[in-house]
Amino acid sequence: MNAYGWLKFLHALSVIVWLGGIAGLAVVTWRVAREGNRAVVAAVVRHATFFGQWIVGPASGLVLLSGLAMVGMARIGFATFWVLWGYGGIVVHGVTGGVFLRKRIAELAQIASEQSGNDVALVTAGRRLWTTQLV
């Protein structure tokens, strides 16, 4: 396999980890929040935050870097449909993850850390996080 093939493999694997990781976290976090067990929600949020920062974030960075390298090697131009689509995905991910998801996760963690509280607020915060993750 040549260098372009390895870059393509790395690119596809990184996309799978990036988008699959987000999808898996979204489903698990939403389901756990619906159950209302505050200790479990707090633990899942803590682990999801770690996974998002150390696995999903770097995977999206590898998608960008390997994609740019492939475009440079193939000399197809940076204004083709798939390249522009990729730029859009990275921008949406960066803004959504860096701003909105961080706020929603902090909100859910705060509500889950309360010893007793409104279970409706916990479910609502989980639903807000789920909606943001779907974006």
C-alpha positions in Angstrom: 0.0 0.0 0.0 1.3 3.4 -0.9 1.3 6.6 1.3 -2.0 7.8 -0.1 -3.6 4.4 0.8 -2.3 4.6 4.3 -3.6 8.2 4.7 -7.0 7.1 3.3 -7.1 4.3 5.9 -6.2 6.6 8.7 -8.7 9.1 7.5 -11.6 6.6 7.3 -10.6 5.0 10.7 -10.5 8.5 12.3 -14.0 9.3 10.9 -15.3 6.1 12.4 -13.9 6.8 15.8 -15.0 10.5 15.7 -18.6 10.0 14.5 -19.1 6.6 16.1 -17.7 7.8 19.4 -20.1 10.8 19.4 -23.0 8.6 18.5 -22.2 6.0 21.1 -21.7 8.7 23.8 -25.0 10.3 22.8 -27.0 7.1 23.2 -25.4 6.0 26.4 -25.6 9.4 28.1 -29.2 9.9 27.1 -30.3 6.5 28.3 -28.5 6.8 31.6 -30.0 10.3 32.2 -33.5 8.9 31.5 -33.1 6.3 34.3 -32.4 9.1 36.8 -29.6 7.4 38.8 -27.6 10.4 39.7 -24.4 8.5 40.7 -24.4 6.6 37.4 -25.1 9.8 35.4 -22.2 11.6 37.1 -19.8 8.7 36.4 -20.9 8.5 32.7 -20.6 12.2 32.3 -17.1 12.1 33.8 -16.0 9.3 31.4 -17.8 10.8 28.4 -15.9 14.1 29.0 -12.6 12.2 29.1 -13.5 10.2 26.0 -14.6 13.4 24.1 -11.4 15.3 25.0 -8.9 12.5 24.5 -10.4 10.3 21.8 -13.1 12.1 19.8 -11.3 15.5 19.6 -8.0 14.1 18.4 -9.8 11.8 16.0 -11.4 14.8 14.4 -8.0 16.4 14.2 -6.6 13.4 12.4 -9.5 13.5 10.0 -8.6 17.1 9.1 -4.8 16.5 8.9 -5.1 13.2 6.9 -7.7 14.8 4.6 -5.5 17.8 3.9 -2.6 15.5 3.2 -4.6 13.4 0.8 -5.9 16.5 -1.0 -2.3 17.7 -1.4 -1.1 14.4 -2.7 -4.0 14.0 -5.1 -3.8 17.6 -6.4 -7.6 17.7 -6.6 -8.0 21.2 -5.2 -9.3 22.4 -1.9 -12.7 23.6 -3.4 -14.1 20.2 -4.3 -17.4 19.1 -2.8 -16.0 16.5 -0.4 -13.3 18.7 0.8 -15.7 21.6 1.5 -18.0 19.1 3.2 -15.2 18.0 5.4 -14.3 21.6 6.3 -17.9 22.2 7.3 -18.0 19.1 9.5 -14.8 20.1 11.3 -16.2 23.7 11.9 -19.6 22.4 13.1 -17.8 19.9 15.4 -15.5 22.5 16.8 -18.2 25.0 17.6 -20.7 22.5 18.8 -18.2 20.5 20.9 -16.2 23.5 22.2 -19.1 25.7 23.1 -22.5 24.0 23.3 -21.6 20.4 24.4 -19.3 21.7 27.1 -22.1 23.8 28.5 -24.7 21.0 28.3 -22.3 18.4 29.9 -21.5 20.8 32.7 -25.2 21.4 33.3 -25.9 17.7 33.4 -22.9 17.1 35.7 -24.1 19.8 38.1 -27.6 18.4 38.3 -26.4 14.8 38.7 -24.0 15.9 41.6 -26.9 17.1 43.7 -27.8 14.5 46.3 -31.5 15.1 46.0 -33.2 17.1 43.4 -35.7 17.3 40.7 -35.6 14.2 38.5 -37.4 16.1 35.7 -34.5 18.5 35.6 -32.1 15.6 35.3 -34.0 14.1 32.4 -34.4 17.5 30.7 -30.7 18.2 31.0 -30.0 14.8 29.5 -32.4 15.5 26.6 -30.8 18.9 25.9 -27.4 17.1 25.8 -28.8 14.5 23.5 -30.2 17.1 21.1 -26.9 19.0 21.0 -25.0 15.8 20.4 -27.2 14.9 17.5 -26.2 18.2 15.8 
